[in-house]
Amino acid sequence: MNPSDLRFAKTHEWIAVDGTVGLSDHAQHEITDVVFVELPKAGRAVKAGEGASVVESVKAAFDVYAPVAGEVAAVNPEVVSNPALVNQSPYEKGWLFRLKPADPAEWDGLMTHERYQEFVKTADH
């Protein structure tokens, strides 16, 4: 997926227009080597900003938050068997789960890739 087609949350998750969710390239660099991924169960309802998944790196465990409210429609079993995909391919093979958004208008409240890049720059200083 092209990052400029995605929307980003301040908690560093991205979401595609089809509801696919993952961690940003910036986030995977910050957390370093991912060694374990716990995914939500399909059918689970989540609220925007609610912890939906857990990613563990050699540093610590991190919650992955739902960028929008919705129902978990699918999960990526590949990242469970190969957690390094989160680092190697954050926008392609390293996606975590797919949501069926409850309110598609929530997309508009998230940052574009350009705004996210600015957010990351100012947050690092």
C-alpha positions in Angstrom: 0.0 0.0 0.0 1.1 3.5 -0.7 1.4 5.5 2.5 0.0 8.6 0.8 -3.3 6.7 0.3 -3.5 5.9 4.1 -4.7 7.8 7.1 -2.8 7.8 10.4 -3.7 8.1 14.1 -1.6 10.0 16.6 -0.8 6.6 18.2 1.0 5.6 15.0 -1.5 3.2 13.4 -2.4 3.5 9.8 -5.7 2.5 8.2 -6.4 2.0 4.5 -9.8 2.8 2.8 -10.6 -0.9 2.9 -10.2 -0.9 6.8 -6.8 -2.6 6.9 -4.8 -1.5 9.9 -1.1 -1.7 10.7 1.7 0.2 12.4 3.5 3.1 10.6 7.0 2.8 9.4 8.0 5.3 12.1 6.4 3.2 14.8 8.1 0.0 13.8 11.5 1.8 13.8 10.8 3.1 17.3 9.8 -0.2 18.8 12.6 -2.1 17.0 12.5 -5.9 16.4 9.0 -7.3 16.7 9.1 -10.8 18.2 5.4 -11.4 19.0 2.0 -10.3 17.8 -1.3 -10.9 19.5 -4.3 -10.2 17.2 -7.9 -9.5 18.0 -10.6 -12.1 17.3 -12.6 -11.6 14.1 -16.1 -10.3 15.0 -14.9 -8.3 17.9 -16.3 -4.8 18.2 -13.8 -2.0 19.0 -14.0 1.7 19.7 -11.8 4.3 18.2 -8.7 4.5 20.3 -9.3 1.2 22.0 -6.5 -1.3 22.3 -7.2 -4.0 19.7 -3.9 -5.8 19.4 -0.5 -6.2 21.1 2.9 -6.1 19.5 5.9 -7.2 21.5 9.4 -6.2 20.6 12.8 -6.9 22.2 12.2 -3.6 24.1 8.6 -4.0 25.5 5.0 -4.8 24.6 2.9 -2.1 22.9 -0.8 -1.8 22.4 -2.1 -1.3 18.9 -5.2 0.9 18.9 -8.1 0.9 16.6 -7.9 4.1 14.5 -11.7 4.0 14.0 -14.6 2.2 15.6 -15.8 -0.9 14.0 -15.9 -4.7 13.9 -12.8 -6.8 13.3 -13.4 -8.4 9.9 -10.1 -10.2 9.4 -6.7 -10.7 10.9 -3.3 -11.4 9.4 -2.1 -14.8 10.5 1.2 -14.3 8.7 2.3 -11.8 11.3 1.6 -14.3 14.1 3.9 -16.9 12.6 6.4 -14.3 11.3 6.2 -11.1 13.6 9.3 -9.6 11.8 6.9 -8.7 8.9 5.8 -5.7 11.0 9.4 -4.4 10.7 10.2 -5.7 7.2 6.9 -4.6 5.4 4.8 -2.3 7.6 2.6 -1.2 4.7 2.3 -4.5 2.9 2.8 -7.9 4.5 3.0 -6.6 8.0 -0.6 -5.4 8.4 -2.4 -6.6 11.6 -6.2 -6.6 11.2 -9.0 -5.3 9.0 -11.9 -3.4 10.4 -15.4 -2.9 9.0 -15.8 0.7 10.1 -18.9 1.6 12.1 -18.8 5.2 10.8 -16.8 5.8 7.6 -16.7 9.5 8.4 -14.2 8.8 11.2 -11.6 8.5 8.4 -11.8 12.2 7.8 -10.6 12.8 11.4 -7.4 11.0 10.9 -4.2 12.5 9.5 -3.1 12.3 5.9 0.4 10.9 5.4 1.7 14.4 4.8 0.2 15.6 8.1 1.5 12.5 9.9 5.0 13.2 8.7 4.8 16.7 10.2 3.3 15.3 13.4 6.2 12.8 13.7 8.8 15.5 13.1 7.4 17.8 15.8 6.8 14.9 18.3 10.5 13.9 18.0 11.7 17.3 19.2 
